[in-house]
């Protein structure tokens, strides 16, 4: 009897332990929660970082049965916190934060293909991409990574499909995808019309569904910039079927939720967090199939900033000053408090301290403000900035100081990353400007190659910040006609293959002459020594392929941030002021005035007034003769009337000619059909 009673009590105790646990599990929601990030770019010292992200994930796991954490690429490069060890500590932080899956971004290739493979090996989560493959002799081989990852969540099987932008060829470094002979050994499907990309995404969707997936989420590094067409997330969604949602990256765009119809007319939710972990995305997939998304952000908590006497400090305008003492999380879908996971925070803080200790040495200072931004718009990618001038001048100075004959220096705007800088400048500050670790080189090129490079860099100038290849310059000035359409020629990978087919947007290019201290017109047939970084001059970065055949004068001279540091240290007492550049001291005509963020006028947006008018079409009426100088006021008035009448007649003739031409074209089209 006692034995039976003991067994009964043991069973009763076991049930008493299990029941609360079962009830606790039952208390969780069966909705699926997906946290997502993109384009963090190693900004680990922000209010939102991996330690806060880990805490949010842990809290969600207490509320939801099924929680995922995913990343849309560009997480291993961007600041010294990534470049100092080529992303290893960033991957450690992502491991600690609990990522479940990620896709590659174009900047995951910035440490070379071996560096990218290291990131994949260090990660405790899988990387996925359906359109990244091995290649030999132009023939596609096996995919480098799995196309998708399926998560079994009770009655639902969620497939995450990875997609990599074909712009990775030019927005990283094409040479990384080639062997030593320049043959491509890796491919990323895209196609000029996007068909190859869409086919790979569709295949991944279909394969995932054949494997039992009931929900399919795209995880892409694609973006929504028009310049990325036809490889954007929106175009991809429109040309495939079967996606339920798409988590995007690449364009640094804040998209809380946008509905895009797929090719069958079904709605797909598109979302993207922006960049630098300014936001953390949260997607809830409810049991009824509806999807909600939200961007979790921070709101600072402030209090009066007091001096040693307990009085509120005043700014230069006499306003009360405040200081940030904490943060609140702002979200419609998440109600947790701002807090950090202690283990992840310790790992993060130790890495920040180590990097700042190594790079914190001050090399100079400036009373000026060096910037590239107007709000969140990256000006340096579409116009001249003082930081862009400074970076190009630093390259020019580097080779000139080595007693090498340098004529021109160019700096791609996408390689200039800093926001506002003033006061002390350290190596770390220089690293915040140049984050990629590129190296300086000098080549002998032709004037034609320089013109083609300027044109390629200016192909979308005046329309936004989409082009990282916009060229900041030293030893050279040029103008851009923003109204003239871009007709530069490129291949399906986005690499330059030829000059514009309908005239250059770039005009009035002048090169500084050290001997005369003046400015000469660019001679297309002459040779010039061009300074730049390997990314642009050697490795086809941003698609700069026009330097093929250039003669290397000196290669791999110095890392980019050291180029800046050495230039700063050459200023009197290391103080960078408006007009005290060592270049200006040596070459007075080579003005280096960094006093305004918009630069000193090396690059001007202006119509090409010297351009010859196009030949009139055969169907157009001949141009009127130049009117003679009127003999008197009365004849001048009559002449004006006559000219006005002639212009009206000409306009009518042109309209009639166009209409006739269109009718003929219409008949031709009907015949062709």
C-alpha positions as CSV (number, residue, x, y, z in Angstrom):
1,X,0.0,0.0,0.0
2,X,2.8,2.4,0.9
3,X,4.6,1.6,-2.3
4,X,1.5,2.4,-4.3
5,X,1.0,5.6,-2.4
6,X,4.6,6.6,-3.1
7,X,4.1,6.0,-6.8
8,X,0.9,8.0,-6.8
9,X,2.5,10.9,-4.9
10,X,5.4,10.9,-7.4
11,X,3.1,11.0,-10.3
12,X,1.1,13.8,-8.6
13,X,4.3,15.8,-8.1
14,X,5.3,15.3,-11.7
15,X,1.9,16.5,-12.9
16,X,2.2,19.5,-10.6
17,X,5.5,20.5,-12.2
18,X,4.3,19.9,-15.8
19,X,0.9,21.6,-15.6
20,X,2.1,25.2,-14.9
21,X,4.7,24.7,-17.7
22,X,2.0,23.5,-20.1
23,X,-0.2,26.4,-19.1
24,X,2.7,28.8,-19.6
25,X,3.3,27.4,-23.1
26,X,-0.4,27.6,-23.9
27,X,-0.3,31.3,-22.8
28,X,2.0,32.1,-25.7
29,X,0.6,33.4,-28.9
30,X,0.7,31.1,-32.0
31,X,1.4,34.1,-34.2
32,X,4.8,34.1,-35.8
33,X,7.1,37.0,-34.9
34,X,10.0,37.9,-37.2
35,X,12.6,40.5,-36.1
36,X,14.7,41.9,-38.9
37,X,17.6,44.2,-39.6
38,X,19.4,45.4,-42.7
39,X,22.4,47.7,-43.6
40,X,23.6,47.9,-40.0
41,X,27.1,48.6,-41.5
42,X,28.9,47.8,-38.2
43,X,27.3,50.8,-36.3
44,X,27.5,49.0,-33.0
45,X,27.7,52.1,-30.9
46,X,24.2,53.3,-31.6
47,X,21.3,53.4,-29.1
48,X,19.9,50.4,-30.9
49,X,22.5,47.7,-31.1
50,X,22.9,43.9,-30.9
51,X,22.6,43.9,-27.1
52,X,19.2,45.7,-27.2
53,X,18.1,43.5,-30.1
54,X,18.9,40.3,-28.1
55,X,16.8,41.6,-25.2
56,X,13.9,42.3,-27.6
57,X,14.1,38.8,-29.0
58,X,14.2,37.3,-25.6
59,X,11.1,39.2,-24.6
60,X,9.3,38.1,-27.7
61,X,10.1,34.5,-27.1
62,X,8.2,34.8,-23.8
63,X,5.1,36.0,-25.7
64,X,5.2,34.0,-28.9
65,X,5.7,30.4,-29.7
66,X,7.6,31.1,-32.9
67,X,10.3,33.9,-33.1
68,X,12.9,34.5,-35.8
69,X,15.7,37.0,-36.2
70,X,16.9,37.7,-39.7
71,X,19.2,40.1,-41.5
72,X,19.1,41.5,-45.0
73,X,22.8,42.1,-45.5
74,X,25.6,44.7,-45.3
75,X,26.3,44.1,-41.6
76,X,30.1,43.3,-41.6
77,X,31.5,46.4,-43.1
78,X,31.1,50.2,-42.7
79,X,33.1,51.5,-39.7
80,X,36.3,50.7,-38.0
81,X,34.4,48.3,-35.8
82,X,34.1,46.1,-38.8
83,X,37.2,46.8,-40.8
84,X,39.7,46.3,-37.9
85,X,39.2,42.6,-37.9
86,X,37.3,42.2,-41.2
87,X,34.0,41.6,-39.5
88,X,34.9,38.8,-37.1
89,X,33.6,40.6,-34.0
90,X,30.5,41.7,-35.8
91,X,29.7,38.0,-36.6
92,X,30.4,37.2,-32.9
93,X,27.8,39.8,-31.9
94,X,25.3,38.5,-34.4
95,X,25.8,35.0,-33.1
96,X,25.3,36.3,-29.5
97,X,22.2,38.2,-30.5
98,X,20.6,35.0,-31.8
99,X,20.3,35.4,-35.5
100,X,18.5,32.5,-37.3
101,X,19.3,33.3,-40.9
102,X,20.9,36.1,-43.1
103,X,21.5,37.0,-46.7
104,X,24.7,38.5,-48.0
105,X,24.8,42.2,-49.0
106,X,27.2,43.6,-51.6
107,X,29.5,44.9,-48.8
108,X,30.0,41.4,-47.4
109,X,32.4,41.0,-50.3
110,X,34.5,44.1,-49.4
111,X,37.1,41.9,-47.6
112,X,37.5,39.8,-50.8
113,X,35.9,36.5,-51.6
114,X,38.0,34.7,-49.0
115,X,36.9,37.4,-46.5
116,X,33.2,36.7,-47.4
117,X,33.7,33.0,-46.9
118,X,35.2,33.7,-43.5
119,X,32.1,35.5,-42.5
120,X,30.0,32.6,-43.5
121,X,32.2,30.2,-41.6
122,X,32.2,32.2,-38.4
123,X,28.5,32.6,-38.4
124,X,26.4,30.1,-36.3
125,X,23.4,30.9,-38.5
126,X,23.1,30.0,-42.2
127,X,23.5,32.5,-45.1
128,X,21.1,32.0,-48.0
129,X,21.0,33.3,-51.5
130,X,19.2,31.8,-54.5
131,X,21.0,33.6,-57.3
132,X,24.7,33.4,-56.2
133,X,26.5,30.7,-58.0
134,X,29.9,29.3,-59.2
135,X,30.8,29.7,-62.8
136,X,33.4,28.3,-65.2
137,X,34.0,29.4,-68.8
138,X,30.7,31.3,-68.7
139,X,28.7,28.3,-67.7
140,X,26.7,28.4,-64.5
141,X,27.6,25.8,-61.8
142,X,26.2,25.0,-58.4
143,X,24.8,27.7,-56.1
144,X,27.3,28.8,-53.5
145,X,24.7,28.9,-50.7
146,X,21.3,27.3,-50.1
147,X,18.5,29.2,-51.7
148,X,16.2,29.1,-48.7
149,X,15.7,27.9,-45.1
150,X,12.5,26.4,-43.8
151,X,11.4,26.8,-40.2
152,X,8.9,24.3,-38.8
153,X,6.4,26.3,-36.7
154,X,3.6,23.9,-35.8
155,X,1.0,24.0,-38.4
156,X,3.0,26.4,-40.5
157,X,6.3,25.9,-42.4
158,X,7.9,29.3,-43.0
159,X,10.5,29.5,-45.8
160,X,12.9,32.4,-45.9
161,X,14.3,32.9,-49.5
162,X,17.6,34.8,-49.8
163,X,18.2,37.1,-52.8
164,X,21.5,39.0,-53.5
165,X,21.6,42.1,-55.7
166,X,23.5,41.7,-59.0
167,X,24.9,45.2,-58.2
168,X,27.3,43.4,-55.9
169,X,29.6,43.1,-58.9
170,X,30.1,46.9,-59.1
171,X,29.1,48.0,-55.7
172,X,31.7,45.8,-54.2
173,X,34.6,44.9,-56.4
174,X,34.2,42.8,-59.6
175,X,37.8,41.5,-59.3
176,X,36.7,39.5,-56.2
177,X,34.4,37.4,-58.5
178,X,37.2,36.7,-60.9
179,X,40.3,34.5,-61.1
180,X,43.8,35.9,-61.5
181,X,43.2,36.0,-65.3
182,X,40.1,38.1,-65.0
183,X,37.7,35.3,-65.8
184,X,34.5,35.2,-63.8
185,X,34.3,32.2,-61.4
186,X,31.3,33.5,-59.5
187,X,28.0,34.8,-60.9
188,X,24.9,36.5,-59.6
189,X,21.9,36.1,-61.8
190,X,20.3,39.4,-62.9
191,X,20.1,40.0,-66.6
192,X,19.5,43.4,-68.3
193,X,15.8,42.8,-68.1
194,X,15.9,41.1,-64.7
195,X,14.5,37.8,-66.2
196,X,17.4,35.6,-64.9
197,X,17.0,37.1,-61.4
198,X,13.2,36.6,-61.3
199,X,13.6,33.0,-62.6
200,X,15.9,32.1,-59.7
201,X,13.6,33.6,-57.2
202,X,10.6,31.8,-58.6
203,X,12.5,28.5,-58.6
204,X,13.4,29.0,-54.9
205,X,9.8,29.8,-54.1
206,X,8.5,26.7,-56.0
207,X,11.1,24.4,-54.5
208,X,10.3,25.6,-51.0
209,X,6.6,25.0,-51.5
210,X,7.3,21.6,-52.9
211,X,9.2,20.9,-49.7
212,X,6.1,21.8,-47.7
213,X,6.4,25.6,-47.1
214,X,3.1,27.2,-46.3
215,X,4.5,30.8,-45.9
216,X,7.3,32.2,-48.0
217,X,9.2,35.3,-47.1
218,X,11.8,37.0,-49.3
219,X,14.9,38.2,-47.5
220,X,16.7,40.3,-50.1
221,X,19.5,42.8,-50.4
222,X,17.8,44.5,-53.4
223,X,16.6,48.0,-52.6
224,X,14.0,50.2,-54.2
225,X,16.2,52.9,-55.9
226,X,15.2,53.5,-59.5
227,X,18.9,53.3,-60.5
228,X,18.9,49.6,-59.3
229,X,16.2,48.6,-61.8
230,X,15.3,46.0,-62.9
231,X,16.9,44.4,-59.9
232,X,14.8,46.1,-57.2
233,X,12.7,44.3,-54.6
234,X,9.5,45.9,-56.1
235,X,10.3,44.6,-59.6
236,X,11.2,41.2,-58.3
237,X,7.9,40.9,-56.4
238,X,5.9,42.0,-59.5
239,X,7.6,39.3,-61.6
240,X,7.2,36.3,-59.4
241,X,4.3,34.6,-57.6
242,X,4.0,32.8,-54.2
243,X,5.6,35.4,-51.9
244,X,3.7,36.5,-48.8
245,X,6.2,39.2,-47.7
246,X,9.6,40.6,-48.6
247,X,12.1,41.9,-46.1
248,X,14.5,44.2,-48.0
249,X,17.8,46.0,-47.7
250,X,20.4,47.8,-49.8
251,X,18.8,51.2,-50.5
252,X,18.8,52.3,-46.9
253,X,15.0,53.1,-47.2
254,X,12.6,53.2,-44.3
255,X,9.6,51.2,-45.4
256,X,7.4,50.2,-42.5
257,X,4.9,48.5,-44.8
258,X,4.1,48.7,-48.5
259,X,1.8,46.5,-50.5
260,X,3.1,45.3,-53.9
261,X,1.1,43.1,-56.1
262,X,2.9,40.0,-57.5
263,X,2.5,38.9,-61.1
264,X,-0.8,37.1,-60.3
265,X,-2.2,40.2,-58.6
266,X,-1.8,38.9,-55.1
267,X,-0.7,41.4,-52.3
268,X,2.9,41.1,-50.9
269,X,4.0,43.1,-47.9
270,X,7.4,44.9,-48.6
271,X,9.4,46.3,-45.6
272,X,12.8,47.7,-44.9
273,X,14.3,49.2,-41.7
274,X,16.5,52.0,-43.2
275,X,20.1,51.6,-42.1
276,X,22.6,51.7,-39.2
277,X,20.0,50.0,-36.9
278,X,18.2,53.3,-36.5
279,X,15.2,50.9,-36.5
280,X,14.5,47.3,-35.8
281,X,11.8,45.6,-37.9
282,X,9.1,43.5,-36.4
283,X,6.7,41.4,-38.5
284,X,3.8,39.5,-37.0
285,X,2.2,36.7,-39.1
286,X,-1.2,36.1,-37.5
287,X,-3.0,32.8,-37.4
288,X,-5.5,34.0,-39.9
289,X,-2.7,34.8,-42.4
290,X,-2.7,38.5,-42.1
291,X,0.7,40.2,-41.8
292,X,1.6,43.3,-39.7
293,X,4.9,45.1,-39.7
294,X,6.4,47.8,-37.6
295,X,9.7,49.7,-37.2
296,X,10.8,49.7,-33.5
297,X,12.8,52.9,-32.9
298,X,14.1,54.9,-29.9
299,X,13.0,58.1,-28.3
300,X,15.6,59.9,-26.1
301,X,14.9,60.7,-22.5
302,X,16.4,64.1,-21.6
303,X,16.9,66.2,-18.5
304,X,18.4,69.6,-18.0
305,X,22.2,69.8,-18.4
306,X,23.6,71.4,-15.2
307,X,26.9,73.1,-14.6
308,X,29.0,72.6,-11.4
309,X,26.8,75.2,-9.6
310,X,23.6,73.4,-10.4
311,X,22.5,76.0,-13.0
312,X,21.1,74.9,-16.4
313,X,23.8,75.4,-19.1
314,X,23.0,77.6,-22.1
315,X,23.9,77.2,-25.7
316,X,25.4,80.0,-27.8
317,X,21.8,81.2,-28.6
318,X,20.9,81.4,-24.9
319,X,18.7,78.3,-25.0
320,X,18.6,75.8,-22.1
321,X,20.7,72.7,-22.8
322,X,19.6,69.2,-22.1
323,X,21.4,65.8,-22.0
324,X,20.3,62.4,-22.9
325,X,20.0,60.1,-19.9
326,X,18.2,57.1,-21.5
327,X,15.9,55.9,-24.2
328,X,12.4,54.6,-24.6
329,X,11.4,52.1,-27.3
330,X,8.7,53.4,-29.7
331,X,6.5,50.8,-31.4
332,X,2.9,49.9,-32.3
333,X,3.6,46.2,-32.0
334,X,6.1,45.8,-29.2
335,X,5.6,47.2,-25.7
336,X,8.9,46.2,-24.0
337,X,11.2,48.6,-22.2
338,X,14.6,49.7,-23.5
339,X,17.1,47.4,-22.0
340,X,20.3,45.5,-23.1
341,X,21.2,41.9,-22.7
342,X,24.2,42.0,-20.4
343,X,26.3,39.3,-22.0
344,X,25.9,40.8,-25.5
345,X,26.6,44.3,-24.1
346,X,29.8,43.1,-22.4
347,X,31.0,41.6,-25.7
348,X,30.0,44.8,-27.6
349,X,31.6,47.2,-25.1
350,X,34.9,45.3,-24.9
351,X,35.2,45.5,-28.7
352,X,34.3,49.2,-28.8
353,X,37.0,49.9,-26.2
354,X,39.6,47.9,-28.0
355,X,39.0,49.6,-31.3
356,X,38.8,53.1,-29.8
357,X,42.0,52.4,-27.8
358,X,43.9,51.5,-31.0
359,X,42.5,54.3,-33.2
360,X,41.7,57.0,-30.6
361,X,45.1,58.8,-31.1
362,X,44.4,62.4,-32.2
363,X,46.3,63.4,-35.3
364,X,44.8,66.9,-35.8
365,X,41.8,69.1,-35.4
366,X,39.6,71.5,-37.3
367,X,37.3,74.4,-36.5
368,X,35.3,73.7,-39.6
369,X,32.5,71.2,-40.1
370,X,33.2,68.4,-42.7
371,X,30.0,66.8,-43.8
372,X,28.3,65.0,-46.7
373,X,24.7,64.9,-45.6
374,X,21.6,67.1,-45.9
375,X,19.4,65.4,-43.3
376,X,19.6,61.8,-44.4
377,X,20.5,62.6,-48.0
378,X,24.1,61.6,-48.9
379,X,25.1,64.7,-50.9
380,X,28.6,63.3,-51.7
381,X,27.0,60.8,-54.1
382,X,25.6,63.4,-56.3
383,X,27.5,66.7,-55.8
384,X,30.7,68.2,-54.5
385,X,31.2,68.3,-50.7
386,X,34.0,69.6,-48.6
387,X,34.8,66.1,-47.3
388,X,34.9,64.9,-50.9
389,X,37.3,67.7,-51.8
390,X,39.4,66.9,-48.8
391,X,39.6,63.2,-49.6
392,X,40.6,63.8,-53.2
393,X,43.2,66.4,-52.1
394,X,44.6,63.9,-49.6
395,X,45.2,61.5,-52.5
396,X,46.8,64.2,-54.6
397,X,49.0,65.3,-51.7
398,X,50.1,61.7,-51.0
399,X,51.8,61.2,-54.4
400,X,52.9,64.8,-54.8
401,X,54.7,64.5,-51.4
402,X,56.4,61.4,-52.7
403,X,57.8,63.6,-55.6
404,X,55.7,61.7,-58.1
405,X,54.1,63.5,-60.9
406,X,50.4,63.5,-60.2
407,X,48.0,65.5,-62.4
408,X,44.5,64.5,-61.1
409,X,43.0,62.6,-58.1
410,X,39.6,61.1,-58.0
411,X,37.6,59.8,-55.0
412,X,34.3,57.9,-55.5
413,X,31.5,59.4,-53.4
414,X,30.4,56.1,-52.1
415,X,33.7,55.7,-50.3
416,X,33.1,58.8,-48.2
417,X,30.9,57.8,-45.3
418,X,31.1,60.3,-42.5
419,X,28.4,62.6,-41.1
420,X,29.4,65.9,-39.5
421,X,33.0,66.1,-38.2
422,X,34.5,69.0,-36.3
423,X,37.1,69.4,-33.4
424,X,39.7,66.8,-32.8
425,X,40.4,64.3,-35.5
426,X,41.8,60.9,-34.6
427,X,42.6,57.8,-36.7
428,X,39.2,56.6,-35.7
429,X,37.7,59.8,-37.2
430,X,39.6,59.0,-40.5
431,X,38.2,55.5,-40.3
432,X,34.7,56.9,-40.1
433,X,35.3,58.8,-43.4
434,X,37.0,55.9,-45.2
435,X,35.6,52.6,-43.9
436,X,36.6,50.2,-46.6
437,X,40.4,49.8,-46.3
438,X,41.1,50.5,-49.9
439,X,44.7,51.4,-50.9
440,X,46.0,54.3,-53.0
441,X,47.5,53.9,-56.4
442,X,48.8,56.0,-59.3
443,X,48.2,55.2,-63.0
444,X,49.0,56.8,-66.3
445,X,45.7,57.3,-68.3
446,X,44.5,59.3,-71.3
447,X,42.3,62.4,-71.2
448,X,39.6,60.3,-72.9
449,X,39.7,57.8,-70.0
450,X,39.4,60.6,-67.5
451,X,36.4,62.1,-69.4
452,X,34.7,58.7,-69.6
453,X,35.2,58.2,-65.9
454,X,33.7,61.6,-65.0
455,X,30.8,60.8,-67.3
456,X,30.2,57.4,-65.8
457,X,30.3,58.8,-62.3
458,X,27.9,61.6,-63.2
459,X,25.4,59.4,-65.0
460,X,22.6,60.1,-62.5
461,X,23.9,63.3,-60.9
462,X,21.1,65.7,-60.1
463,X,18.6,62.9,-59.7
464,X,19.5,61.5,-56.2
465,X,22.0,59.7,-54.2
466,X,21.9,56.3,-56.0
467,X,25.4,56.4,-57.5
468,X,28.3,55.7,-55.3
469,X,30.6,56.2,-58.3
470,X,30.1,60.0,-58.4
471,X,33.7,61.4,-58.6
472,X,35.0,64.0,-56.2
473,X,38.2,65.5,-57.7
474,X,41.5,67.3,-57.0
475,X,43.6,69.0,-59.7
476,X,40.6,69.1,-61.9
477,X,37.2,70.9,-62.3
478,X,34.2,70.0,-64.4
479,X,30.6,70.8,-65.1
480,X,27.6,68.5,-65.5
481,X,24.5,69.2,-67.5
482,X,21.8,67.6,-65.3
483,X,19.1,68.0,-67.9
484,X,20.9,65.9,-70.5
485,X,19.9,62.2,-70.5
486,X,22.5,59.6,-69.6
487,X,23.4,57.4,-72.5
488,X,26.6,55.7,-71.2
489,X,26.8,52.1,-72.2
490,X,27.0,49.2,-69.7
491,X,26.8,45.5,-69.7
492,X,24.2,43.3,-67.8
493,X,26.4,43.4,-64.7
494,X,26.3,47.2,-64.6
495,X,29.9,47.6,-65.8
496,X,30.8,50.5,-68.1
497,X,31.5,49.3,-71.7
498,X,31.4,52.4,-73.8
499,X,31.1,56.2,-74.1
500,X,27.6,57.8,-74.2
501,X,25.8,57.4,-77.5
502,X,24.2,60.8,-77.5
503,X,26.8,63.2,-76.1
504,X,28.4,63.8,-72.7
505,X,26.7,65.3,-69.7
506,X,30.1,66.3,-68.5
507,X,31.7,69.4,-70.1
508,X,34.3,72.1,-69.6
509,X,36.8,69.8,-67.9
510,X,39.9,71.7,-66.8
511,X,43.2,70.3,-65.4
512,X,45.5,72.2,-63.1
513,X,48.9,73.0,-64.6
514,X,51.6,73.1,-62.0
515,X,54.1,75.0,-64.2
516,X,51.8,77.9,-65.1
517,X,49.6,77.8,-62.0
518,X,46.7,77.9,-64.3
519,X,44.0,75.6,-65.7
520,X,44.1,73.9,-69.1
521,X,41.4,72.2,-71.1
522,X,41.5,68.5,-70.8
523,X,43.3,67.1,-73.8
524,X,41.6,63.8,-74.7
525,X,44.7,62.5,-76.5
526,X,47.2,63.5,-73.8
527,X,48.5,61.3,-70.9
528,X,47.9,62.2,-67.3
529,X,48.9,60.6,-64.0
530,X,45.7,59.8,-62.1
531,X,45.6,59.1,-58.4
532,X,42.8,57.1,-56.8
533,X,42.1,53.9,-54.9
534,X,42.3,50.4,-56.2
535,X,38.6,50.0,-55.9
536,X,38.0,52.6,-58.7
537,X,41.2,52.4,-60.8
538,X,42.0,48.7,-60.6
539,X,39.1,46.6,-59.4
540,X,36.1,47.8,-61.5
541,X,34.4,49.2,-58.4
542,X,31.2,51.0,-59.3
543,X,31.7,49.6,-62.8
544,X,34.7,51.8,-63.7
545,X,36.0,49.7,-66.6
546,X,37.4,52.5,-68.7
547,X,40.8,52.3,-67.1
548,X,41.6,48.9,-68.7
549,X,45.0,49.3,-70.3
550,X,46.2,52.0,-68.0
551,X,49.8,51.9,-66.9
552,X,50.5,51.4,-63.2
553,X,53.0,53.9,-61.9
554,X,52.8,52.9,-58.2
555,X,50.3,50.5,-56.6
556,X,49.0,49.7,-53.2
557,X,50.8,52.6,-51.5
558,X,48.8,53.3,-48.4
559,X,45.5,52.4,-46.8
560,X,42.7,55.0,-47.2
561,X,42.4,56.2,-43.6
562,X,46.2,56.7,-43.4
563,X,46.1,58.8,-46.6
564,X,43.8,61.1,-44.7
565,X,45.8,61.1,-41.5
566,X,49.1,61.9,-43.2
567,X,47.4,64.8,-45.1
568,X,46.0,66.2,-41.8
569,X,49.4,66.0,-40.1
570,X,50.9,68.1,-43.0
571,X,48.8,71.1,-42.0
572,X,50.4,73.7,-39.8
573,X,50.2,72.2,-36.3
574,X,47.7,69.7,-37.7
575,X,44.9,72.3,-37.7
576,X,42.8,72.0,-40.9
577,X,41.4,75.4,-41.6
578,X,39.7,77.1,-44.5
579,X,42.7,78.1,-46.5
580,X,45.9,76.6,-45.0
581,X,46.3,73.5,-47.0
582,X,49.9,72.4,-47.7
583,X,48.7,72.0,-51.3
584,X,47.6,75.6,-51.6
585,X,50.9,76.7,-50.0
586,X,52.8,74.9,-52.7
587,X,50.4,75.5,-55.6
588,X,48.4,78.7,-55.1
589,X,46.1,78.1,-58.0
590,X,45.1,74.7,-56.6
591,X,42.6,76.2,-54.2
592,X,41.7,74.0,-51.2
593,X,39.0,75.9,-49.3
594,X,37.0,73.5,-47.1
595,X,34.9,76.2,-45.3
596,X,31.5,75.2,-46.7
597,X,30.0,71.7,-46.8
598,X,29.0,72.2,-50.5
599,X,32.7,72.5,-51.5
600,X,34.6,75.2,-53.3
601,X,33.1,75.0,-56.8
602,X,35.2,72.3,-58.5
603,X,32.0,70.6,-59.7
604,X,29.2,72.7,-61.2
605,X,25.8,71.8,-62.3
606,X,25.3,73.8,-65.5
607,X,23.9,73.4,-69.0
608,X,26.4,73.0,-71.8
609,X,25.9,76.2,-73.6
610,X,28.8,75.6,-75.9
611,X,27.3,72.4,-77.2
612,X,26.5,72.4,-80.9
613,X,22.8,72.1,-81.7
614,X,21.7,68.8,-83.1
615,X,21.2,68.6,-86.9
616,X,17.6,69.2,-87.8
617,X,15.6,66.1,-88.9
618,X,15.0,65.7,-92.6
619,X,11.3,66.4,-92.2
620,X,11.9,69.6,-90.2
621,X,11.9,73.0,-91.9
622,X,15.3,74.7,-92.5
623,X,16.5,77.0,-89.8
624,X,15.9,80.7,-90.4
625,X,18.8,83.0,-91.5
626,X,20.3,85.2,-88.9
627,X,18.4,88.6,-88.8
628,X,20.4,91.6,-89.9
629,X,21.0,94.5,-87.5
630,X,18.0,96.9,-87.8
631,X,18.7,100.3,-89.1
632,X,16.2,102.1,-86.9
633,X,13.8,101.5,-84.0
634,X,10.8,101.1,-86.4
635,X,12.6,98.4,-88.5
636,X,13.7,96.6,-85.4
637,X,10.0,96.4,-84.3
638,X,9.0,95.1,-87.7
639,X,11.8,92.6,-87.8
640,X,10.7,91.3,-84.4
641,X,7.2,90.7,-85.7
642,X,8.5,88.9,-88.7
643,X,10.8,86.7,-86.6
644,X,7.8,85.8,-84.4
645,X,5.7,84.8,-87.4
646,X,8.6,82.7,-88.8
647,X,9.0,80.9,-85.5
648,X,5.3,80.1,-85.3
649,X,5.4,78.8,-88.9
650,X,8.5,76.7,-88.1
651,X,6.8,75.3,-85.0
652,X,3.7,74.3,-87.0
653,X,6.0,72.6,-89.6
654,X,7.8,70.6,-86.9
655,X,4.5,69.5,-85.3
656,X,3.2,68.4,-88.7
657,X,6.4,66.6,-89.5
658,X,6.3,64.7,-86.2
659,X,2.7,63.7,-86.7
660,X,3.4,62.4,-90.2
661,X,6.4,60.5,-88.9
662,X,4.3,58.9,-86.1
663,X,1.7,57.9,-88.6
664,X,4.3,56.3,-90.8
665,X,5.8,54.6,-87.8
666,X,2.4,53.3,-86.7
667,X,1.9,51.8,-90.2
668,X,5.3,50.1,-90.0
669,X,4.5,48.7,-86.6
670,X,1.2,47.2,-87.9
671,X,3.1,45.6,-90.8
672,X,5.7,44.2,-88.4
673,X,2.9,42.7,-86.2
